[in-house]
């Protein structure tokens, strides 16, 4: 049985921050698409190669500020630290049948 969308996102984010590639990959749909100000609709393979290994540039794990499930999209607002500065981002994550199929990231500035 598929996990609820919010739980899928929590596990996916945890796998990213703990660099558990197998776990993250097991939660990604084959047709996964990722978009951010730096990446335009990249696929699963490109995200795993380009974005997944970048978790080590954070000073520590991200802190969830708000996470809600609205009409099949999980909105995740969080903050994180890089080089002693705090930043906030927002992600709109579409989950289908317990699998992350689309992530749209909106970068915020330093707090």
QUIUR-V245121 format. One record per run of one state. SS is the DSSP state (H for helix, E for strand, - for the rest). FROM is the first residue (numbers start at 0). TO is the last residue. If there is no record, write none. Layout:
<<SS,FROM,TO> <SS,FROM,TO>>
This chain:
<<-,0,3> <H,4,16> <-,17,19> <H,20,25> <-,26,26> <E,27,35> <-,36,37> <E,38,42> <H,43,49> <-,50,50> <H,51,56> <-,57,61> <E,62,69> <-,70,71> <E,72,81> <-,82,83> <E,84,95> <-,96,97> <E,98,109> <-,110,110>>
